[in-house]
Amino acid sequence: MDIAEKQQAVRDADLDGWLLYDFRGINPLARSVLGLKEKPSGSRRWFYFIPGSGEATKIVHAIEADALDSLPGKKVVYRSWRELHESLASLLADSRTIAMEYSPNANNPYVSRVDGGTIDLVRNQRVEIVSSGNLIQYFETRLTEEQWETHLRADHVTQDSCKLAWEFIEEQVSSRGEVSEQAVCDRITDYFESQEMMTYSPPIVARAPNNRLPHYETGTAKDTAIRAGDLVMIDQWCKMKTPGAIYSDVTRMAYLGESIPEEYEKVFAVVVQARDAGINLVKERFSKNIPLHGWEVDRVVRDVIESAGYGDAFLHRTGHSLGEEVHGNGAHLDDLEMHEDRLILPCTLFTIEPGIYLQDFGVRSEVDLFIDAANEVHVTGGIPQREILKLSVS
């Protein structure tokens, strides 16, 4: 572990230190940042303090005194709860403001991993606790060049699988009159496998009205046969089967027939306008090197949809951090489910995916955005869809 890099990040955040804590694996963020993901979580509490300068300190129980031996720093061993409290008091005596995996008012559950009692215990040492959210994502979500390349590889596969899925639907509906959502889903996952890709869960293939449910489970509705005249949503995600590989996550819409109903076109145009407003804000801020918080992108996108009269039908956040997991540990684009006050950082990847979900149908458009080290914004997922794709049915 590069302790010097973490100490520099603590100083850059104008903090006295970063106190990481775990008990029986309740704080996976701390374990990941410290390189402990592959080690057993143990059964006793430990603390690891990274000061802005000076030597790191690990506080461990006598039963598991070697729990943090892989980390640099001096070791303090406790047996009783009294010794633990005394050790914390001594450790934090010269600190005023420290970071922990905490979020004020439980605003951000992705970051809020330390229990309230432990927060009370640390505050009793007369220190101010602030959220470590930006520190966590700095070390957890920035992509290496190699990881960026794995995303681009997955991106090619998701683009190609969309084309294959549309062709499969056209062929099946033209020859048989219909095709099941599940058959299309299987066609996509078979293609993923042929390309040495993996996914944590199957794609969403949803005909109207099933696509009015943002997290619809393919093939579970009363009618799952795709036919001429149907509006179809495909939301899919995959990554390479290699350690450290990064996901691609895209959503596309298509209609089976020559004349798309006006209401479909109208609602999708609003989603496209909202999506583009988000993309443009990200590009503008990074071109001018102006800090950008996740909530700000959501607000700009949501304003477009609310202004068009569909605010109540936009049921979810605008986007999420994308990494080795589909929902990563970085800043999300969210001012709905939570007020995402973490910054969007260079070398991070995230989705922009506004949607409108009405009684009879739903539409969504999703692309991925990556900001490189030079603040250039890359949009992946193919050319962003501007219109619903028309599929031919003979």
N, C-alpha and C positions, 0 to 999 in steps of 0.2 A: 504494500500500500504506500502511495506517495503522500506522506504526511505533510511535506512542505507545500504541496499544491493545495491541500485542504486548509492549511493554516493561512495561506495567502487569500483564499476565498473568504475565510473568517474575517481577516483584516479588511478586505475589500467591502465586506458587508457592514463594517464599522461595529463589530461585535467583540466581546472579550473572549468568547469561546463558543464551542458547539458541544453540547452534552448529549451523547447518544446512549440509549437505554433499551434493554430488552428483558423480558421475562417469558420463558417458554415459547418464544417465537412470535410474540404479539406485535413486534415491530420489524417486519420484513424489510422496511426501508433502511433501517440502521444496519441490519445484517448484510444487506446488499452493498451499501456504501463501504462497509468495512471489509468486504471480501469474505464474509462468513456464510454465504448462502448454502454452500455444500457441506457445512459442518453441522453436527447435531445442535439443537437449540439449547439443550441443557435444562435444568430444573430450578436454577437459582437466579436471582436478579444480578445483573451486572450493569455498570456504567462505564462509558469511555469518554473522556474529556479531551477535546482538541482545543488548546488555547491559541489565541492569535499569535503568540510567540512563546517560546519555552517548550519544555518537555510535556508530552501527552501523559495522561494518567488513566490507568484502568483500575476499577474497583470490582473485585470478584469475591465470591464466597469461598470459604476454606474447603468446602466439599468439592468445588469445581475451580480450584485455584489456577488451573491451566487453561481456562475457557478462552482467554484472550491472548495467549502466549504468541500467537502469530502476528500480533500487532506491536508496534514500537511503543515505548513509554515505560514509566515506572509502575510497579504493581502495588496496590494496597489491598490486603486481604482482611475481610471481616467475617465474623461468625454470628454475632447477635444483631438484632435490629438497632440496638443502641450504638454499636460500633459502626453500622452502616450510616446512621444519621450523623455521627461525629465525623466520619470520613468525608461525607458530602459537605459538611460545614467547613472543614479545613480546606477541601478542594476549591470551594467557591468563594472563599473569604475575600479574595481580591477582585472578584468579578462583579460587574454591575448589570450587564446585559448579555444574555446567552441565547442560543437557538436550541430548540428541541423539536421533535416531530409532534407538533401541536398546532392547532388552528383556533384562533379566538372564536368563541361562540359556536364551535364545531362547524364553522363555515365550510371547511374543505375536508371531507372525510377521507380523501386519498392521502392527506398528510397527517391527519390527526390520529396518531397511533399510540401515544403515551396516555395511560389512564389518568383520570382526574386526581386520584389520590397521590400519584407520583408527582404530578404537577404541583399539588399543594405542598408536598414534602420539599421540593426544590425551591419553591417560592418562599418557604419558611427560612431559607438561607439568605433572604433579603436580596434576591436578584430578580431582574425583570426577564421574563421568558418571551421570546418572539418566535414566530414560525420559521422552521428550517426549510420551508417549501422551495425557495429558490436555490438554496444550497443543495437540496436533494436532487432537483432536476438538473443542476449544473453537472453533477457527477453521474447521474443515472440515465440521462436522456440524450446527451450530445452524441451524434453518430460519428464514427470514424469513417475514413474514405472507403474502407472495405465494407462497412455496413451500408453506406449509401449505395454502393454497387449492388449489394444483395437486394436492396429495395427496388432498384431499377430493374433487376432481373425478375423479381416478383411482379413488378408493374407490367412488364411485357406479357407475362403469363395471364394476368387478370384482363388485360386488353384483348388478348387473343381468345381467351375463354368466353368473353362476352360475344365476340363475333361468332364463335362456334355455337353458342347457345341460341343466338338469334337465328342462325341458319338451321339449326336443329328444329326449332319451333316452326319456322316456315315450312320445312320439308314435312314434318309430322302433321301439321294442321292441313296442309295442301293434300296430302295423300290419305290421311285417316280422319280428318275432320276435327281432331283434337289431340292434345298431348297433356299429360299430367304435370303438375308443378314438380313432383318428385322426380319424374323422368328427366326433366331439364336439370334439376339439381344434381342428379347422378351423373349426367353428361359432363357437368362442370367439374365435379370432384374426381371423376375418372381422368379428365384432362390434367388436373393438378397432379395426380399421381404419376401420370406419364411424363410430366416435366420435373419430377423429383421435388414437388412442393408439398407442404402440409398446411393444415388449417385446424384451429382449435374447435371449430364447430362448422356445420354445413352452411352453404350460402342460403340467402333468402331468395326464393323465387315465388312471386306473389301476383296473381291476377286480381283485378278489381272484383269485389270490394275488399279482398283480403289484404291488399296493400295499404288500406287505411290504418293498419296496425304497424307501427314502426318496427317492432320486434316480432313480427309474425313468424311462426314456425312453419316452414314449408310443408305443405301437404296435410295440414291439420283442420282445415275449414270444411264446411259441408260440401262445397263444390270447388274442386281443385283442378278441373279440366280447363286448359287454355284453348280457346276457340277464336274464330274470326270475330272481330269486333271487340276484343279484349284489350285492356290496358295492362301491361305487365311491367313489374319492377324486378330487377335483379340486383341484389347487394351481395358482394362477394369479397373475400379476403384470403390471402395466402402468403406464405413465406418459404424460403428454401429450407431444406432439412439439414442445416449446418448450424453449429453453435454461433450465437450472436447475430443470426439472420434477422432481417427487419421486414415487417409486413407491408403489403400493399392492400388498400381497402377502397373499393370504388362502388358506386351505385349508378345504374343506367335505367332508362325508361324506354319502352317501345309500345307501339299500337299495331294490332293486326288488321290492316285494311288501308285503303287509299285515302279516305277522308277522316281525319282525326276530329272527334267532336270538339266544338268550340270551347266548351268549359274546360276540357283537359288542357288545351293549348293555353288558355287564359291563365289557369292556375300554375301551370309549369313555367310560364313566362315570368311570373312573380318570383318563383323559386330561383330561376336563373339570375334575375336582377339582384336578388338578395345575396346569392352566392358570389356574384361578381363584385358586389359592394364590399364583401369581406376580403376577397382577394386583393382588391385595389387598396384597401386600408393597410393591409400587411405590406404590400409593395411600397406604398407611400412612406410609411413610418420607417421602414428599414433603409430606404434610399436616402432618407434624411437623418438616419441614426437617432431617431426619437424613440424612447422606450415605449413598449406596447404590452399591455396586460391582456390576459385571455378574455376578461369580461368585456373589454372594449370592442373586440371583433364580434362577439355575440350580439352586443347592443346595436351595432351598425347593421348587421344582417337582420336582426329582429325588427328594427325600425322599419325596414322596407316591407316586411310581411305584415306588420301591424298597420302601416299606412294604407296597404291595399285591402284591409278589412279582414285579414285571416289570422290575426294574432292568436286567438284562442285555439286555432287549428295547428299551430306550430308547437308540438308537444314536448320537444326535447331541446337540449343545448345545440349550438351550431356545430361543434366539432370536438374531437378528443385527441389527446396525445397518441402518437403511433410509434411503436418500437418493436422490441422482441415479443411483446404482447400487443394484441390489437388495441387495448386501452392501456396506454403506457403511463409512466410516472411523471410526465411533464405537464406543463400548463394545458388545460382544456379551454375551449372557447365557450364560456358559460357565464351568463348572468341571469339564468333562470333557476336551475336546480341548486346552484350556489353562486356566490360572487367570487369568481376566479381572479384573485388579485396577484397571482404569480405572473412574472414576466415571460413573454415568449422570447426564447434565447436563440442566438445563432447556432447552427449545427443541429437543430431539432426539427422534427417532422410531426405533422398533425393533419387532421382532416378538416375540411369545410363541407358540411352536408345539411343545409337547411331542407325542411320538408313541410308540406301542408297536407293534413290528413282530415278529410271530410267524411260524411256519412257513407257515401257510395264509392269513394276511391281515395287514394293517396298518391302523392308524387314526392320524389326526393331527387336531389342531384348531389353527388359526392365526388370530390377530388381530394388529392393529397398535396400538401405544401411542405417544401423543405427550404430552410434558410441556410445558406452555406456560410463559411467563415468570413467571406467578404460581404455579407449582408445581401447577396443576390437571392431572390425568391424563385424557386423552381416549382412549377405546377406539374404534377404527374397524374397519371390516370387517363392519358390520352388527351385529345383536344376537348376542353370542357363542353359538355352537351348543351347546345343552345335551343334545340327543338326536340320534341319526342320523335324517336326513330319510327318510321313507317315500315312495317314488314309486309311483304307481298304474300297474298294467299290466293292460290289459283283454284 
